[in-house]
Amino acid sequence: MKRRNFVKHISLAFAGTFLAPLFIKSDSIAEPRVKLNYKPEPHLWNNDSLTLAWIGHSTVLINFFGKWIVTDPVLFDNIGLYFLGNTIGPQRVTPPALSVDEFPKPDIILLSHAHMDHMDYQTLKHFAEKYPGEIEVITAYLTKDVIVDLPWKSISILDWNDERTQQNISFRALEVKHFGWRFPWERDRSRGYFKDGRSYNAYIIEYNGKKILFGGDTAMTDKLQIAKNVNVDIALMPIGAYNPWKRNHCNPEEALQMAAEINARYFIPIHTKTFRQGVEPFNEPVDWLKKSAVNYPVELGLDEIGQTFVLR
């Protein structure tokens, strides 16, 4: 068993050579860290409401009427390959709004897909080992293997259009336009391997009559219009890494359009201002979002990492 794990980790380290260009610009390593202007205070949040905070990248902490949900938690300094107790890869430019030790215990961790900036092994290992047998995980088709060795309470797999109720919360997985491989040689559905390829999800989360769309990671698509009649209250939508990765990532205008097409009431940005993943200027996605939001029938719930939103 030990020899097998050693070989696995060596293979992962070798894979980093192929993955680095997908995540980071060559000149961004020396970029200074961004100072946050906001900090959530989850210990003050009311369990009688829906409250959330953007922690950074695609990590959102949600208090859903007393149930704690975390989306795609990434809370350490680097993303990439977990090797001998550390993660080797691109460094975050913006620190998380809450450190990993400041987080309340999640009831459910929701994972969109197996990319290393969404399914971060080091962060997930921290939560699983701090609360062994206490956290439920929901993840996409053929991604369970990445974290199955950790001591979760349960791991549930949701394929596109699957629905599941956990802790009285309803989850429905939706198809998006993205890709799923964690390493370049793996099969994924964007390459036509629908039965034996890694998948990638968005989710509709519903509890107490309120609904959140967690958009995961997606390019511009009409696939989310299946949620048009769901009456989504809050859309958590990715807005960064569109240049030059437009084939896999939507820009802010497209994200607003998709949220408007499903009649979402509020828009929360994710997947930007944390890592250098595209060549667009660092502040461009949020600036573009704020400029364009007035043209759409959806209201910005927040626009900076660390801000807190309460659904009134």
ZADREN-532687 format. One record per residue (C-alpha): residue in one letter; x, y, z. Coordinates in Angstrom, 3 decimals, padded with zeros to 6 digits. Layout:
<nodes>
node rest=a | u=X | v=Y | w=Z $
...
</nodes>
This chain:
<nodes>
node rest=m | u=000.000 | v=000.000 | w=000.000 $
node rest=k | u=002.783 | v=002.440 | w=000.911 $
node rest=r | u=004.655 | v=001.660 | w=-002.299 $
node rest=r | u=001.456 | v=002.199 | w=-004.328 $
node rest=n | u=000.859 | v=005.616 | w=-002.739 $
node rest=f | u=004.484 | v=006.627 | w=-003.331 $
node rest=v | u=004.227 | v=005.754 | w=-007.034 $
node rest=k | u=000.929 | v=007.637 | w=-007.229 $
node rest=h | u=002.463 | v=010.793 | w=-005.742 $
node rest=i | u=005.513 | v=010.611 | w=-007.995 $
node rest=s | u=003.196 | v=010.325 | w=-011.006 $
node rest=l | u=001.262 | v=013.357 | w=-009.812 $
node rest=a | u=004.421 | v=015.404 | w=-009.414 $
node rest=f | u=005.481 | v=014.529 | w=-012.955 $
node rest=a | u=002.052 | v=015.670 | w=-014.208 $
node rest=g | u=002.664 | v=019.204 | w=-012.941 $
node rest=t | u=004.853 | v=019.886 | w=-015.961 $
node rest=f | u=001.764 | v=019.679 | w=-018.145 $
node rest=l | u=-000.669 | v=021.521 | w=-015.866 $
node rest=a | u=001.177 | v=024.691 | w=-014.917 $
node rest=p | u=000.470 | v=026.592 | w=-018.165 $
node rest=l | u=-003.265 | v=026.137 | w=-017.597 $
node rest=f | u=-003.212 | v=028.003 | w=-014.324 $
node rest=i | u=-000.687 | v=030.788 | w=-014.258 $
node rest=k | u=001.180 | v=033.460 | w=-016.205 $
node rest=s | u=004.932 | v=033.219 | w=-016.199 $
node rest=d | u=005.358 | v=036.705 | w=-014.736 $
node rest=s | u=002.762 | v=036.428 | w=-011.963 $
node rest=i | u=004.828 | v=034.529 | w=-009.414 $
node rest=a | u=006.370 | v=037.750 | w=-008.108 $
node rest=e | u=003.066 | v=039.626 | w=-008.011 $
node rest=p | u=002.339 | v=041.106 | w=-004.553 $
node rest=r | u=-000.506 | v=039.749 | w=-002.490 $
node rest=v | u=-003.775 | v=041.654 | w=-002.606 $
node rest=k | u=-005.023 | v=043.038 | w=000.698 $
node rest=l | u=-008.647 | v=042.279 | w=001.508 $
node rest=n | u=-011.020 | v=045.043 | w=002.556 $
node rest=y | u=-013.724 | v=042.759 | w=003.939 $
node rest=k | u=-013.889 | v=039.848 | w=006.338 $
node rest=p | u=-016.918 | v=037.640 | w=006.999 $
node rest=e | u=-018.095 | v=037.002 | w=010.562 $
node rest=p | u=-019.955 | v=033.703 | w=010.301 $
node rest=h | u=-020.277 | v=033.407 | w=014.080 $
node rest=l | u=-022.701 | v=036.349 | w=013.887 $
node rest=w | u=-024.828 | v=034.959 | w=011.052 $
node rest=n | u=-028.490 | v=034.236 | w=011.741 $
node rest=n | u=-029.667 | v=030.661 | w=011.271 $
node rest=d | u=-033.104 | v=031.967 | w=010.304 $
node rest=s | u=-031.900 | v=033.405 | w=006.989 $
node rest=l | u=-029.826 | v=032.576 | w=003.917 $
node rest=t | u=-026.403 | v=034.187 | w=004.328 $
node rest=l | u=-023.287 | v=033.677 | w=002.256 $
node rest=a | u=-019.815 | v=035.112 | w=001.770 $
node rest=w | u=-017.371 | v=034.949 | w=-001.129 $
node rest=i | u=-014.204 | v=033.495 | w=000.383 $
node rest=g | u=-012.158 | v=033.576 | w=-002.819 $
node rest=h | u=-012.021 | v=031.901 | w=-006.229 $
node rest=s | u=-015.032 | v=029.515 | w=-006.369 $
node rest=t | u=-015.241 | v=029.053 | w=-002.610 $
node rest=v | u=-018.474 | v=030.357 | w=-001.117 $
node rest=l | u=-019.489 | v=029.769 | w=002.493 $
node rest=i | u=-023.274 | v=029.438 | w=002.801 $
node rest=n | u=-025.413 | v=029.370 | w=005.923 $
node rest=f | u=-028.641 | v=027.992 | w=004.478 $
node rest=f | u=-031.054 | v=028.456 | w=007.398 $
node rest=g | u=-028.635 | v=026.805 | w=009.808 $
node rest=k | u=-027.073 | v=024.314 | w=007.375 $
node rest=w | u=-023.474 | v=025.091 | w=006.428 $
node rest=i | u=-022.485 | v=024.425 | w=002.812 $
node rest=v | u=-019.114 | v=025.188 | w=001.190 $
node rest=t | u=-018.590 | v=025.218 | w=-002.569 $
node rest=d | u=-015.262 | v=024.098 | w=-004.089 $
node rest=p | u=-013.157 | v=024.923 | w=-001.005 $
node rest=v | u=-009.617 | v=026.100 | w=-001.816 $
node rest=l | u=-008.035 | v=027.689 | w=001.254 $
node rest=f | u=-004.272 | v=027.175 | w=001.180 $
node rest=d | u=-001.609 | v=029.244 | w=-000.547 $
node rest=n | u=-001.143 | v=027.031 | w=-003.598 $
node rest=i | u=-003.199 | v=024.960 | w=-005.977 $
node rest=g | u=-001.851 | v=022.000 | w=-007.858 $
node rest=l | u=-000.265 | v=018.711 | w=-006.882 $
node rest=y | u=-000.476 | v=017.502 | w=-003.296 $
node rest=f | u=002.877 | v=015.882 | w=-002.596 $
node rest=l | u=004.422 | v=014.863 | w=000.740 $
node rest=g | u=002.159 | v=017.134 | w=002.766 $
node rest=n | u=002.359 | v=020.216 | w=000.555 $
node rest=t | u=000.702 | v=021.504 | w=-002.604 $
node rest=i | u=003.024 | v=022.262 | w=-005.499 $
node rest=g | u=001.708 | v=024.768 | w=-007.999 $
node rest=p | u=000.540 | v=028.333 | w=-008.602 $
node rest=q | u=000.289 | v=030.629 | w=-005.587 $
node rest=r | u=-002.838 | v=032.592 | w=-004.838 $
node rest=v | u=-002.625 | v=036.348 | w=-005.278 $
node rest=t | u=-005.516 | v=037.107 | w=-002.933 $
node rest=p | u=-005.672 | v=035.373 | w=000.464 $
node rest=p | u=-008.893 | v=033.633 | w=001.475 $
node rest=a | u=-011.328 | v=035.869 | w=003.342 $
node rest=l | u=-011.371 | v=033.226 | w=006.088 $
node rest=s | u=-008.421 | v=031.021 | w=006.915 $
node rest=v | u=-009.011 | v=027.302 | w=006.991 $
node rest=d | u=-009.001 | v=027.407 | w=010.805 $
node rest=e | u=-011.606 | v=030.191 | w=010.907 $
node rest=f | u=-014.193 | v=028.152 | w=009.047 $
node rest=p | u=-017.239 | v=026.734 | w=010.802 $
node rest=k | u=-017.633 | v=022.994 | w=010.376 $
node rest=p | u=-019.285 | v=022.346 | w=007.011 $
node rest=d | u=-022.321 | v=020.098 | w=006.962 $
node rest=i | u=-021.963 | v=019.564 | w=003.217 $
node rest=i | u=-019.109 | v=020.239 | w=000.781 $
node rest=l | u=-020.249 | v=020.710 | w=-002.806 $
node rest=l | u=-017.703 | v=020.004 | w=-005.551 $
node rest=s | u=-018.292 | v=020.967 | w=-009.168 $
node rest=h | u=-015.487 | v=019.004 | w=-010.861 $
node rest=a | u=-012.010 | v=017.568 | w=-010.402 $
node rest=h | u=-009.861 | v=020.497 | w=-011.556 $
node rest=m | u=-007.220 | v=021.336 | w=-008.981 $
node rest=d | u=-008.518 | v=024.858 | w=-008.401 $
node rest=h | u=-011.942 | v=023.414 | w=-007.520 $
node rest=m | u=-011.196 | v=020.042 | w=-005.898 $
node rest=d | u=-008.194 | v=020.987 | w=-003.760 $
node rest=y | u=-006.903 | v=017.889 | w=-002.006 $
node rest=q | u=-005.059 | v=019.746 | w=000.772 $
node rest=t | u=-008.121 | v=021.746 | w=001.825 $
node rest=l | u=-010.411 | v=018.738 | w=001.636 $
node rest=k | u=-007.951 | v=016.640 | w=003.606 $
node rest=h | u=-007.895 | v=019.302 | w=006.306 $
node rest=f | u=-011.684 | v=019.316 | w=006.696 $
node rest=a | u=-012.045 | v=015.527 | w=006.567 $
node rest=e | u=-009.346 | v=014.910 | w=009.177 $
node rest=k | u=-010.497 | v=017.740 | w=011.463 $
node rest=y | u=-014.073 | v=016.407 | w=011.416 $
node rest=p | u=-013.730 | v=012.685 | w=010.614 $
node rest=g | u=-017.007 | v=011.025 | w=009.733 $
node rest=e | u=-018.973 | v=014.273 | w=010.086 $
node rest=i | u=-019.014 | v=015.914 | w=006.642 $
node rest=e | u=-021.031 | v=014.864 | w=003.602 $
node rest=v | u=-019.627 | v=015.497 | w=000.127 $
node rest=i | u=-021.445 | v=015.822 | w=-003.178 $
node rest=t | u=-019.385 | v=015.595 | w=-006.348 $
node rest=a | u=-019.608 | v=014.959 | w=-010.088 $
node rest=y | u=-019.598 | v=011.700 | w=-012.046 $
node rest=l | u=-016.245 | v=009.869 | w=-012.016 $
node rest=t | u=-014.498 | v=012.325 | w=-009.665 $
node rest=k | u=-014.950 | v=010.483 | w=-006.361 $
node rest=d | u=-011.610 | v=008.691 | w=-006.718 $
node rest=v | u=-009.639 | v=011.896 | w=-006.016 $
node rest=i | u=-010.856 | v=012.117 | w=-002.398 $
node rest=v | u=-012.304 | v=008.691 | w=-001.591 $
node rest=d | u=-009.398 | v=007.919 | w=000.751 $
node rest=l | u=-010.422 | v=010.689 | w=003.170 $
node rest=p | u=-012.667 | v=010.045 | w=006.236 $
node rest=w | u=-015.965 | v=011.544 | w=005.076 $
node rest=k | u=-019.381 | v=010.799 | w=006.508 $
node rest=s | u=-020.491 | v=010.092 | w=002.942 $
node rest=i | u=-019.681 | v=010.873 | w=-000.695 $
node rest=s | u=-022.607 | v=011.208 | w=-003.090 $
node rest=i | u=-022.230 | v=011.216 | w=-006.872 $
node rest=l | u=-024.634 | v=013.340 | w=-008.904 $
node rest=d | u=-024.668 | v=012.995 | w=-012.666 $
node rest=w | u=-026.356 | v=015.546 | w=-014.925 $
node rest=n | u=-030.046 | v=015.946 | w=-013.975 $
node rest=d | u=-029.700 | v=013.665 | w=-010.948 $
node rest=e | u=-031.433 | v=014.897 | w=-007.804 $
node rest=r | u=-030.739 | v=014.068 | w=-004.192 $
node rest=t | u=-031.929 | v=015.287 | w=-000.805 $
node rest=q | u=-029.374 | v=015.441 | w=001.978 $
node rest=q | u=-030.095 | v=016.918 | w=005.392 $
node rest=n | u=-033.452 | v=018.073 | w=003.963 $
node rest=i | u=-031.637 | v=020.138 | w=001.290 $
node rest=s | u=-032.383 | v=019.355 | w=-002.338 $
node rest=f | u=-029.502 | v=019.182 | w=-004.828 $
node rest=r | u=-029.841 | v=018.843 | w=-008.591 $
node rest=a | u=-026.834 | v=018.517 | w=-010.891 $
node rest=l | u=-026.869 | v=020.411 | w=-014.194 $
node rest=e | u=-024.710 | v=020.067 | w=-017.288 $
node rest=v | u=-022.399 | v=022.955 | w=-018.182 $
node rest=k | u=-019.934 | v=023.645 | w=-021.003 $
node rest=h | u=-016.503 | v=022.857 | w=-019.619 $
node rest=f | u=-014.083 | v=019.915 | w=-019.393 $
node rest=g | u=-013.312 | v=017.436 | w=-016.669 $
node rest=w | u=-009.877 | v=015.868 | w=-016.773 $
node rest=r | u=-007.618 | v=016.420 | w=-013.764 $
node rest=f | u=-004.584 | v=015.335 | w=-015.779 $
node rest=p | u=-004.225 | v=015.726 | w=-019.551 $
node rest=w | u=-004.155 | v=011.998 | w=-020.294 $
node rest=e | u=-007.462 | v=011.288 | w=-018.528 $
node rest=r | u=-010.757 | v=010.724 | w=-020.304 $
node rest=d | u=-013.475 | v=013.304 | w=-019.829 $
node rest=r | u=-016.853 | v=014.086 | w=-021.299 $
node rest=s | u=-015.674 | v=017.085 | w=-023.307 $
node rest=r | u=-013.685 | v=014.559 | w=-025.369 $
node rest=g | u=-016.727 | v=012.384 | w=-026.002 $
node rest=y | u=-016.174 | v=009.831 | w=-023.216 $
node rest=f | u=-019.643 | v=010.064 | w=-021.713 $
node rest=k | u=-019.631 | v=006.689 | w=-019.925 $
node rest=d | u=-016.045 | v=006.526 | w=-018.706 $
node rest=g | u=-014.929 | v=010.177 | w=-018.620 $
node rest=r | u=-014.789 | v=012.682 | w=-015.776 $
node rest=s | u=-017.759 | v=015.019 | w=-015.626 $
node rest=y | u=-018.433 | v=018.589 | w=-014.432 $
node rest=n | u=-021.512 | v=020.015 | w=-012.748 $
node rest=a | u=-023.442 | v=023.079 | w=-011.843 $
node rest=y | u=-026.028 | v=022.623 | w=-009.084 $
node rest=i | u=-029.414 | v=023.911 | w=-008.006 $
node rest=i | u=-029.569 | v=023.955 | w=-004.194 $
node rest=e | u=-033.007 | v=024.325 | w=-002.598 $
node rest=y | u=-034.014 | v=024.622 | w=001.042 $
node rest=n | u=-036.920 | v=026.320 | w=002.804 $
node rest=g | u=-038.285 | v=027.513 | w=-000.528 $
node rest=k | u=-035.073 | v=029.376 | w=-001.473 $
node rest=k | u=-032.855 | v=028.375 | w=-004.374 $
node rest=i | u=-029.207 | v=028.900 | w=-005.266 $
node rest=l | u=-027.546 | v=028.114 | w=-008.569 $
node rest=f | u=-023.887 | v=027.226 | w=-008.096 $
node rest=g | u=-022.583 | v=027.601 | w=-011.645 $
node rest=g | u=-019.309 | v=025.744 | w=-011.053 $
node rest=d | u=-017.174 | v=026.479 | w=-014.091 $
node rest=t | u=-018.559 | v=027.006 | w=-017.573 $
node rest=a | u=-018.266 | v=028.743 | w=-020.901 $
node rest=m | u=-021.248 | v=030.537 | w=-022.414 $
node rest=t | u=-024.013 | v=027.977 | w=-022.892 $
node rest=d | u=-027.751 | v=027.523 | w=-023.041 $
node rest=k | u=-027.507 | v=024.364 | w=-020.936 $
node rest=l | u=-028.442 | v=026.238 | w=-017.748 $
node rest=q | u=-031.766 | v=027.340 | w=-019.217 $
node rest=i | u=-033.218 | v=024.131 | w=-017.839 $
node rest=a | u=-033.404 | v=026.138 | w=-014.589 $
node rest=k | u=-035.445 | v=028.946 | w=-016.183 $
node rest=n | u=-038.658 | v=028.064 | w=-014.347 $
node rest=v | u=-036.997 | v=027.184 | w=-011.049 $
node rest=n | u=-037.150 | v=030.759 | w=-009.673 $
node rest=v | u=-033.481 | v=030.956 | w=-008.696 $
node rest=d | u=-032.871 | v=033.483 | w=-005.921 $
node rest=i | u=-029.073 | v=033.641 | w=-006.154 $
node rest=a | u=-026.775 | v=032.701 | w=-009.041 $
node rest=l | u=-023.138 | v=032.056 | w=-008.154 $
node rest=m | u=-021.458 | v=032.471 | w=-011.540 $
node rest=p | u=-017.840 | v=032.245 | w=-012.766 $
node rest=i | u=-016.544 | v=035.376 | w=-014.502 $
node rest=g | u=-012.763 | v=034.952 | w=-014.914 $
node rest=a | u=-010.076 | v=033.177 | w=-016.983 $
node rest=y | u=-011.879 | v=033.873 | w=-020.268 $
node rest=n | u=-008.790 | v=035.158 | w=-022.082 $
node rest=p | u=-007.562 | v=033.052 | w=-023.818 $
node rest=w | u=-009.686 | v=030.225 | w=-022.375 $
node rest=k | u=-013.014 | v=031.370 | w=-023.879 $
node rest=r | u=-013.789 | v=027.825 | w=-024.979 $
node rest=n | u=-014.103 | v=026.790 | w=-021.325 $
node rest=h | u=-014.793 | v=030.003 | w=-019.364 $
node rest=c | u=-017.468 | v=032.648 | w=-019.788 $
node rest=n | u=-016.742 | v=036.355 | w=-019.452 $
node rest=p | u=-018.727 | v=038.644 | w=-017.095 $
node rest=e | u=-021.168 | v=039.728 | w=-019.808 $
node rest=e | u=-021.940 | v=036.123 | w=-020.691 $
node rest=a | u=-022.308 | v=035.175 | w=-017.026 $
node rest=l | u=-024.818 | v=037.983 | w=-016.514 $
node rest=q | u=-026.700 | v=036.903 | w=-019.625 $
node rest=m | u=-026.952 | v=033.304 | w=-018.408 $
node rest=a | u=-028.156 | v=034.455 | w=-014.972 $
node rest=a | u=-030.737 | v=036.730 | w=-016.571 $
node rest=e | u=-031.952 | v=033.951 | w=-018.874 $
node rest=i | u=-032.908 | v=031.815 | w=-015.864 $
node rest=n | u=-034.535 | v=034.794 | w=-014.128 $
node rest=a | u=-032.133 | v=034.838 | w=-011.182 $
node rest=r | u=-032.771 | v=037.653 | w=-008.704 $
node rest=y | u=-029.211 | v=038.166 | w=-007.440 $
node rest=f | u=-025.785 | v=037.590 | w=-008.954 $
node rest=i | u=-022.667 | v=036.616 | w=-006.980 $
node rest=p | u=-019.332 | v=036.460 | w=-008.895 $
node rest=i | u=-016.851 | v=033.636 | w=-008.414 $
node rest=h | u=-013.752 | v=032.252 | w=-010.177 $
node rest=t | u=-011.781 | v=035.503 | w=-010.323 $
node rest=k | u=-009.381 | v=037.780 | w=-008.372 $
node rest=t | u=-007.683 | v=034.862 | w=-006.604 $
node rest=f | u=-005.251 | v=033.135 | w=-008.975 $
node rest=r | u=-003.654 | v=034.215 | w=-012.250 $
node rest=q | u=-005.417 | v=031.888 | w=-014.683 $
node rest=g | u=-005.945 | v=034.095 | w=-017.711 $
node rest=v | u=-004.189 | v=036.985 | w=-019.386 $
node rest=e | u=-006.988 | v=039.499 | w=-018.792 $
node rest=p | u=-006.045 | v=042.282 | w=-016.318 $
node rest=f | u=-006.532 | v=041.162 | w=-012.730 $
node rest=n | u=-009.373 | v=043.583 | w=-011.936 $
node rest=e | u=-011.015 | v=043.476 | w=-015.352 $
node rest=p | u=-013.652 | v=040.766 | w=-014.678 $
node rest=v | u=-015.150 | v=042.514 | w=-011.633 $
node rest=d | u=-014.912 | v=045.967 | w=-013.234 $
node rest=w | u=-016.630 | v=044.641 | w=-016.358 $
node rest=l | u=-019.272 | v=042.942 | w=-014.213 $
node rest=k | u=-020.144 | v=046.122 | w=-012.318 $
node rest=k | u=-020.284 | v=048.181 | w=-015.492 $
node rest=s | u=-022.557 | v=045.733 | w=-017.321 $
node rest=a | u=-024.833 | v=044.591 | w=-014.482 $
node rest=v | u=-027.086 | v=047.658 | w=-014.882 $
node rest=n | u=-028.100 | v=046.339 | w=-018.310 $
node rest=y | u=-029.568 | v=043.106 | w=-016.940 $
node rest=p | u=-032.589 | v=042.338 | w=-014.736 $
node rest=v | u=-030.407 | v=040.847 | w=-012.010 $
node rest=e | u=-028.973 | v=042.602 | w=-008.971 $
node rest=l | u=-025.366 | v=042.270 | w=-007.793 $
node rest=g | u=-025.362 | v=040.769 | w=-004.320 $
node rest=l | u=-021.676 | v=041.547 | w=-003.777 $
node rest=d | u=-018.616 | v=042.325 | w=-005.862 $
node rest=e | u=-015.558 | v=041.817 | w=-003.644 $
node rest=i | u=-013.966 | v=038.846 | w=-001.933 $
node rest=g | u=-014.838 | v=038.817 | w=001.749 $
node rest=q | u=-018.182 | v=040.565 | w=001.411 $
node rest=t | u=-021.280 | v=039.001 | w=002.965 $
node rest=f | u=-024.743 | v=038.816 | w=001.382 $
node rest=v | u=-028.022 | v=038.176 | w=003.195 $
node rest=l | u=-031.137 | v=037.251 | w=001.249 $
node rest=r | u=-033.877 | v=039.443 | w=002.679 $
</nodes>
